[in-house]
Structures are given as C-alpha cells and as structure tokens.
Amino acid sequence: MSDQATNSPPQARRLLVVLPLVVFLALAGLFLLRLYGGDPSKIPSALIGRPAPQTALPALDGLVKDGAPVPGLDPAAFKGKVSIVNVWASWCVPCHDEAPLLTELGKDKRFQIIGINYKDSPDNARRFLGRYGNPFGVVGVDGNGRASIEWGVYGVPETFLVGREGTIVYKLVGPVTPDNVNTVLKVEIEKALRADK
C-alpha cells in the first residue's frame, strides 16, 4: 500500500492533503453561521399551540401590590384571560433593561402580566420590583428552575403570550426591548386579544 501512495500522481496526493482542510473550513463556516447568523429571539418553541404548563408556584414572600399580597402562580389563572408570562431574575442584567417596558405594558388592563421569578433570593426579587415597579399581578417563585424547564426556557429573560384558552401562542427569547415591544410583542398581544373573543 505504501508503494501505491508513493507512486500515486501528485494531484491525488494534494487532494488528500487539502481535503481535511476544506472539510474543517466548511464545518467552521457552518458553525459560525449558526452562532451569529440569526435572531436569537426567533428560536422556535415546541410549546406554541400547546397548553401552558400546569405548574403551581408559590408566591414571593412579602410582595404586596396595592395593599394586598401578590399571589403565586396557579395554572387556573390563565383561563379566560390573555396573559404575558415573563421569566425574570434580579441578577439578570437584561431583566433590568426590560423592567420599565414591562411596567409600562402593565398599565394596559386588557391582559394580565404574570412573573416567574427564576432562581432568585426573595429579598433581591422584592428590591428589584421596588426599584422598577411591579407590573405583575401574579408572581410565582421558581427557586430550583424546574418550572422554567417545563416552560422550555433557554435562559432569562423570556416572555410568553398565553391566550384566553390557556394555550401558548407566542414566545420571545431574550429581553423585551424598545424595538420589539412595539413591532413584535404588542402585535402578538393584539392578535391574541382578537383571536380569543
């Protein structure tokens, strides 16, 4: 076999040397394209069109809104209402950026905003909501992250839109921003409000 390799034409030997390099460059290009080539907020969710997870979560201890304790997440809260579900944490930097936008959205009473506080300390979570305002009528505490896995969360923040029938109709991966709140999220909310009547 070594006689054949030494007697093979120079062009074939060059091809054997260059082929691994070409394969490597093609794989590296594909990897970079997948890594930087798309909008991460458009990651599809297998949960769209399915019922919201039926996971009950405890309330955030000591959280009060308008003089009353804010309840934890009861899956029955989704029935009959369009709901925005935001998964957030005080330690999440983009959550700080999106908080004022969620507070502004919370002024619209045609839908409810539900928070899932992800792996956070109660004191830090309450301080966070005290700093930016509390847009949430319900806050469930996901201390171990299990509920967020059931929701298909890739990382905080993520926002889901649940229709009146309790079905997930939209998912936004990443923070709510001044751009996507108007061009995407409000458009999806309006669709959900019209579709469920």
VOBA-1610 file (N, C-alpha, C; in pm, whole numbers, padded with zeros to 5 digits, always signed):
BEGIN
Met+00081-00119+00000Met+00000+00000+00000Met+00086+00126+00000Ser+00197+00121+00070Ser+00285+00238+00071Ser+00346+00261-00067Asp+00363+00155-00146Asp+00413+00172-00282Asp+00314+00248-00367Gln+00185+00218-00348Gln+00081+00289-00423Gln+00079+00436-00387Ala+00089+00469-00257Ala+00085+00608-00213Ala+00202+00686-00270Thr+00321+00623-00276Thr+00435+00695-00330Thr+00431+00703-00482Asn+00362+00608-00546Asn+00353+00608-00691Asn+00229+00682-00742Ser+00139+00730-00650Ser+00019+00800-00694Ser+00056+00935-00751Pro-00027+00983-00844Pro+00005+01111-00906Pro+00006+01225-00802Pro+00084+01330-00825Pro+00094+01441-00730Pro-00041+01510-00706Gln-00127+01512-00804Gln-00258+01577-00789Gln-00342+01504-00684Ala-00342+01372-00683Ala-00419+01293-00586Ala-00364+01315-00445Arg-00231+01323-00435Arg-00171+01347-00303Arg-00209+01485-00250Arg-00211+01584-00336Arg-00252+01718-00294Arg-00396+01718-00247Leu-00479+01645-00318Leu-00620+01635-00280Leu-00634+01574-00141Leu-00558+01471-00111Leu-00562+01409+00021Leu-00515+01504+00131Val-00424+01592+00098Val-00374+01689+00196Val-00476+01803+00214Val-00537+01849+00108Val-00627+01964+00112Val-00767+01927+00162Leu-00812+01805+00136Leu-00948+01764+00171Leu-00981+01785+00319Pro-00899+01743+00414Pro-00933+01768+00555Pro-00944+01918+00588Leu-00860+01999+00526Leu-00866+02143+00548Leu-00998+02200+00495Val-01040+02156+00378Val-01166+02203+00320Val-01284+02162+00408Val-01284+02037+00455Val-01392+01990+00542Val-01395+02070+00672Phe-01277+02095+00729Phe-01270+02175+00852Phe-01326+02315+00831Leu-01284+02381+00722Leu-01331+02517+00695Leu-01482+02520+00670Ala-01536+02420+00603Ala-01680+02414+00580Ala-01756+02398+00712Leu-01708+02311+00799Leu-01772+02293+00930Leu-01760+02419+01016Ala-01644+02483+01014Ala-01626+02606+01091Ala-01719+02715+01039Gly-01732+02727+00907Gly-01824+02826+00850Gly-01968+02800+00889Leu-02008+02674+00885Leu-02144+02637+00926Leu-02168+02670+01073Phe-02070+02640+01157Phe-02080+02670+01299Phe-02095+02821+01323Leu-02013+02900+01257Leu-02020+03046+01274Leu-02151+03102+01221Leu-02199+03048+01111Leu-02327+03093+01057Leu-02441+03066+01155Arg-02442+02949+01217Arg-02546+02916+01314Arg-02531+03000+01442Leu-02407+03029+01478Leu-02383+03104+01601Leu-02419+03251+01587Tyr-02384+03312+01475Tyr-02404+03456+01459Tyr-02505+03494+01351Gly-02561+03397+01283Gly-02639+03426+01165Gly-02787+03449+01186Gly-02837+03444+01306Gly-02981+03458+01321Gly-03020+03539+01442Asp-03145+03571+01448Asp-03201+03643+01560Asp-03236+03543+01669Pro-03168+03549+01786Pro-03195+03450+01890Pro-03337+03459+01944Ser-03405+03571+01925Ser-03542+03581+01975Ser-03638+03501+01889Lys-03591+03451+01775Lys-03677+03374+01687Lys-03656+03224+01700Ile-03598+03180+01812Ile-03583+03037+01836Ile-03723+02979+01850Pro-03754+02876+01771Pro-03890+02821+01779Pro-03912+02749+01912Ser-04036+02744+01953Ser-04071+02676+02076Ser-04167+02563+02045Ala-04137+02446+02098Ala-04226+02331+02080Ala-04357+02351+02156Leu-04363+02448+02247Leu-04483+02468+02328Leu-04588+02556+02261Ile-04554+02625+02153Ile-04652+02711+02088Ile-04765+02624+02034Gly-04887+02664+02069Gly-05004+02587+02031Gly-05044+02482+02134Arg-04968+02471+02240Arg-04996+02374+02346Arg-05039+02447+02473Pro-05107+02376+02562Pro-05147+02439+02689Pro-05025+02484+02770Ala-05042+02595+02840Ala-04937+02641+02931Ala-04914+02533+03037Pro-04789+02515+03081Pro-04761+02414+03183Pro-04849+02434+03307Gln-04894+02325+03361Gln-04985+02328+03476Gln-04908+02321+03607Thr-04806+02401+03618Thr-04719+02403+03736Thr-04760+02516+03829Ala-04797+02481+03950Ala-04827+02583+04052Ala-04695+02625+04116Leu-04681+02755+04142Leu-04560+02808+04205Leu-04599+02894+04324Pro-04521+02887+04432Pro-04552+02968+04549Pro-04532+03117+04524Ala-04599+03196+04605Ala-04588+03342+04597Ala-04451+03388+04646Leu-04411+03504+04603Leu-04289+03568+04652Leu-04321+03627+04789Asp-04263+03571+04892Asp-04292+03614+05030Asp-04273+03764+05047Gly-04374+03828+05107Gly-04365+03969+05141Gly-04393+04064+05027Leu-04428+04014+04909Leu-04455+04103+04796Leu-04601+04149+04802Val-04618+04282+04803Val-04750+04342+04815Val-04769+04440+04699Lys-04892+04443+04645Lys-04926+04539+04540Lys-05062+04596+04572Asp-05073+04727+04574Asp-05199+04797+04607Asp-05255+04750+04741Gly-05165+04726+04837Gly-05205+04691+04973Gly-05242+04545+04994Ala-05236+04463+04892Ala-05272+04321+04905Ala-05153+04233+04865Pro-05140+04116+04927Pro-05032+04025+04888Pro-05048+03981+04743Val-04938+03972+04671Val-04939+03925+04533Val-04939+03772+04536Pro-05037+03709+04471Pro-05046+03563+04477Pro-04938+03494+04394Gly-04915+03367+04428Gly-04827+03282+04348Gly-04901+03235+04223Leu-04833+03155+04143Leu-04889+03111+04016Leu-04976+02987+04035Asp-05103+03004+04002Asp-05199+02895+03996Asp-05232+02877+03848Pro-05215+02758+03792Pro-05242+02739+03648Pro-05382+02784+03605Ala-05477+02787+03696Ala-05612+02833+03663Ala-05613+02982+03626Ala-05506+03055+03659Ala-05500+03199+03631Ala-05504+03228+03482Phe-05471+03129+03398Phe-05466+03152+03254Phe-05603+03146+03187Lys-05697+03079+03248Lys-05828+03060+03185Lys-05904+03191+03174Gly-05947+03222+03054Gly-06033+03338+03032Gly-05962+03471+03019Lys-05827+03472+03028Lys-05752+03597+03020Lys-05633+03580+02926Val-05603+03684+02851Val-05477+03687+02777Val-05370+03721+02879Ser-05262+03645+02876Ser-05157+03661+02978Ser-05020+03672+02914Ile-04941+03765+02967Ile-04799+03772+02934Ile-04728+03708+03053Val-04645+03608+03026Val-04568+03542+03130Val-04422+03576+03107Asn-04362+03646+03203Asn-04223+03688+03193Asn-04140+03614+03295Val-04035+03545+03248Val-03942+03475+03336Val-03824+03568+03358Trp-03799+03603+03484Trp-03702+03708+03517Trp-03629+03675+03646Ala-03522+03750+03672Ala-03447+03740+03797Ala-03376+03872+03822Ser-03354+03903+03948Ser-03287+04029+03982Ser-03141+04028+03938Trp-03079+03912+03928Trp-02939+03903+03890Trp-02919+03906+03737Cys-03028+03908+03664Cys-03024+03905+03517Cys-03012+04049+03465Val-02901+04082+03400Val-02876+04218+03353Val-02982+04264+03252Pro-03017+04183+03149Pro-03120+04230+03055Pro-03257+04247+03120Cys-03282+04178+03231Cys-03410+04194+03302Cys-03423+04336+03356His-03312+04397+03396His-03314+04535+03442His-03351+04630+03328Asp-03302+04597+03208Asp-03331+04682+03092Asp-03478+04673+03051Glu-03536+04553+03060Glu-03673+04536+03013Glu-03778+04573+03119Ala-03739+04584+03245Ala-03834+04609+03353Ala-03921+04733+03331Pro-03865+04848+03293Pro-03951+04965+03270Pro-04053+04944+03157Leu-04014+04867+03055Leu-04106+04839+02945Leu-04222+04750+02991Leu-04191+04652+03076Leu-04297+04566+03130Leu-04390+04647+03222Thr-04332+04737+03299Thr-04413+04823+03387Thr-04509+04907+03303Glu-04461+04959+03192Glu-04546+05037+03102Glu-04655+04948+03041Leu-04618+04827+02999Leu-04717+04733+02945Leu-04824+04699+03048Gly-04783+04694+03173Gly-04875+04658+03281Gly-04988+04757+03302Lys-04977+04874+03243Lys-05084+04974+03255Lys-05205+04938+03169Asp-05186+04851+03071Asp-05295+04807+02984Asp-05369+04695+03055Lys-05493+04718+03093Lys-05569+04622+03174Lys-05644+04519+03091Arg-05622+04514+02959Arg-05690+04414+02876Arg-05627+04276+02892Phe-05510+04270+02950Phe-05440+04144+02972Phe-05370+04150+03107Gln-05327+04033+03154Gln-05253+04028+03281Gln-05107+03993+03254Ile-05021+04040+03344Ile-04880+04007+03335Ile-04844+03922+03457Ile-04789+03806+03427Ile-04751+03709+03530Ile-04599+03697+03529Gly-04539+03700+03646Gly-04394+03685+03656Gly-04357+03550+03713Ile-04254+03491+03656Ile-04192+03372+03715Ile-04052+03414+03755Asn-04030+03421+03886Asn-03901+03464+03939Asn-03809+03343+03944Tyr-03701+03348+03866Tyr-03615+03233+03841Tyr-03491+03234+03930Lys-03478+03133+04014Lys-03358+03110+04096Lys-03304+03239+04158Asp-03387+03304+04235Asp-03354+03435+04292Asp-03376+03431+04443Ser-03315+03523+04514Ser-03344+03534+04657Ser-03466+03626+04673Pro-03554+03597+04767Pro-03674+03680+04785Pro-03642+03827+04809Asp-03539+03855+04890Asp-03504+03995+04918Asp-03461+04069+04791Asn-03378+04004+04711Asn-03333+04067+04587Asn-03447+04086+04489Ala-03536+03989+04482Ala-03651+03998+04390Ala-03743+04114+04431Arg-03770+04126+04562Arg-03855+04237+04609Arg-03789+04371+04585Arg-03657+04380+04609Arg-03584+04505+04582Arg-03591+04543+04434Phe-03576+04443+04348Phe-03583+04464+04203Phe-03718+04524+04166Leu-03827+04465+04216Leu-03961+04515+04184Leu-03988+04650+04249Gly-03927+04675+04365Gly-03941+04805+04429Gly-03869+04914+04350Arg-03762+04877+04287Arg-03682+04974+04210Arg-03753+05014+04080Tyr-03809+04916+04009Tyr-03865+04942+03876Tyr-04017+04951+03873Gly-04081+04909+03980Gly-04226+04897+03980Gly-04264+04753+03950Asn-04379+04713+03999Asn-04423+04575+03983Asn-04534+04566+03879Pro-04504+04518+03759Pro-04608+04504+03657Pro-04691+04377+03675Phe-04648+04288+03765Phe-04706+04155+03777Phe-04823+04151+03875Gly-04935+04094+03830Gly-05046+04068+03920Gly-05029+03936+03993Val-04941+03852+03939Val-04908+03720+03994Val-04758+03704+03982Val-04694+03654+04089Val-04551+03622+04083Val-04532+03485+04145Gly-04489+03389+04063Gly-04455+03256+04112Gly-04305+03245+04126Val-04261+03180+04232Val-04118+03164+04259Val-04073+03027+04210Asp-03978+03028+04118Asp-03919+02905+04065Asp-03778+02892+04121Gly-03770+02852+04246Gly-03642+02850+04317Gly-03543+02750+04263Asn-03589+02636+04212Asn-03495+02535+04164Asn-03487+02529+04011Gly-03568+02607+03942Gly-03563+02612+03796Gly-03644+02506+03725Arg-03709+02418+03799Arg-03784+02308+03737Arg-03901+02358+03653Ala-03974+02456+03703Ala-04090+02508+03629Ala-04044+02574+03499Ser-03933+02642+03502Ser-03882+02706+03381Ser-03844+02603+03276Ile-03797+02489+03319Ile-03768+02381+03224Ile-03899+02336+03158Glu-04006+02324+03236Glu-04135+02285+03181Glu-04187+02388+03081Trp-04152+02514+03102Trp-04191+02620+03008Trp-04099+02624+02885Gly-03990+02547+02887Gly-03897+02546+02774Gly-03807+02667+02771Val-03773+02720+02888Val-03690+02840+02897Val-03545+02806+02865Tyr-03484+02884+02774Tyr-03343+02869+02741Tyr-03256+02947+02839Gly-03306+03060+02886Gly-03234+03147+02979Gly-03316+03272+03001Val-03294+03337+03113Val-03373+03456+03143Val-03313+03578+03074Pro-03393+03674+03034Pro-03539+03674+03039Pro-03600+03608+02915Glu-03718+03555+02934Glu-03800+03505+02825Glu-03944+03544+02855Thr-04021+03566+02751Thr-04159+03611+02766Thr-04249+03526+02678Phe-04359+03482+02736Phe-04457+03400+02666Phe-04589+03475+02661Leu-04666+03449+02558Leu-04800+03503+02547Leu-04895+03384+02548Val-04989+03387+02642Val-05085+03278+02659Val-05224+03333+02629Gly-05296+03265+02540Gly-05431+03307+02503Gly-05533+03274+02611Arg-05656+03320+02590Arg-05763+03301+02690Arg-05795+03154+02717Glu-05765+03069+02622Glu-05791+02925+02640Glu-05678+02856+02716Gly-05576+02932+02754Gly-05464+02874+02828Gly-05357+02813+02739Thr-05357+02849+02611Thr-05261+02795+02514Thr-05152+02897+02486Ile-05028+02851+02480Ile-04916+02940+02448Ile-04924+02975+02299Val-04928+03104+02269Val-04940+03148+02130Val-04814+03217+02077Tyr-04725+03257+02166Tyr-04603+03326+02121Tyr-04497+03316+02230Lys-04370+03315+02185Lys-04257+03314+02279Lys-04151+03411+02229Leu-04103+03497+02318Leu-03994+03589+02288Leu-03874+03548+02372Val-03767+03508+02305Val-03644+03471+02374Val-03559+03597+02386Gly-03511+03623+02505Gly-03432+03743+02527Gly-03518+03854+02583Pro-03459+03970+02602Pro-03532+04079+02668Pro-03635+04147+02579Val-03736+04203+02643Val-03827+04295+02576Val-03747+04424+02557Thr-03745+04476+02436Thr-03668+04597+02405Thr-03761+04704+02349Pro-03715+04829+02342Pro-03799+04932+02280Pro-03839+04896+02137Asp-03753+04826+02065Asp-03786+04787+01928Asp-03889+04675+01923Asn-03863+04565+01994Asn-03953+04451+01979Asn-04084+04465+02058Val-04090+04554+02155Val-04216+04570+02228Val-04323+04625+02136Asn-04287+04715+02046Asn-04384+04774+01955Asn-04403+04694+01827Thr-04293+04645+01772Thr-04301+04578+01642Thr-04342+04431+01651Val-04320+04369+01766Val-04349+04226+01779Val-04448+04198+01892Leu-04411+04232+02014Leu-04490+04190+02130Leu-04631+04249+02129Lys-04642+04379+02108Lys-04776+04440+02107Lys-04861+04387+01991Val-04797+04357+01878Val-04868+04299+01764Val-04924+04162+01801Glu-04842+04081+01866Glu-04886+03947+01908Glu-04995+03955+02015Ile-04984+04052+02106Ile-05087+04071+02208Ile-05220+04106+02142Glu-05217+04198+02047Glu-05341+04237+01978Glu-05403+04117+01905Lys-05320+04035+01842Lys-05371+03915+01775Lys-05440+03824+01876Ala-05376+03804+01990Ala-05434+03716+02092Ala-05563+03772+02147Leu-05569+03904+02167Leu-05693+03965+02217Leu-05807+03950+02116Arg-05777+03963+01988Arg-05881+03949+01885Arg-05920+03802+01864Ala-05823+03712+01866Ala-05848+03572+01833Ala-05930+03500+01938Asp-05919+03541+02060Asp-05985+03468+02169Asp-06125+03516+02199Lys-06178+03610+02124Lys-06312+03663+02156Lys-06420+03572+02105
//
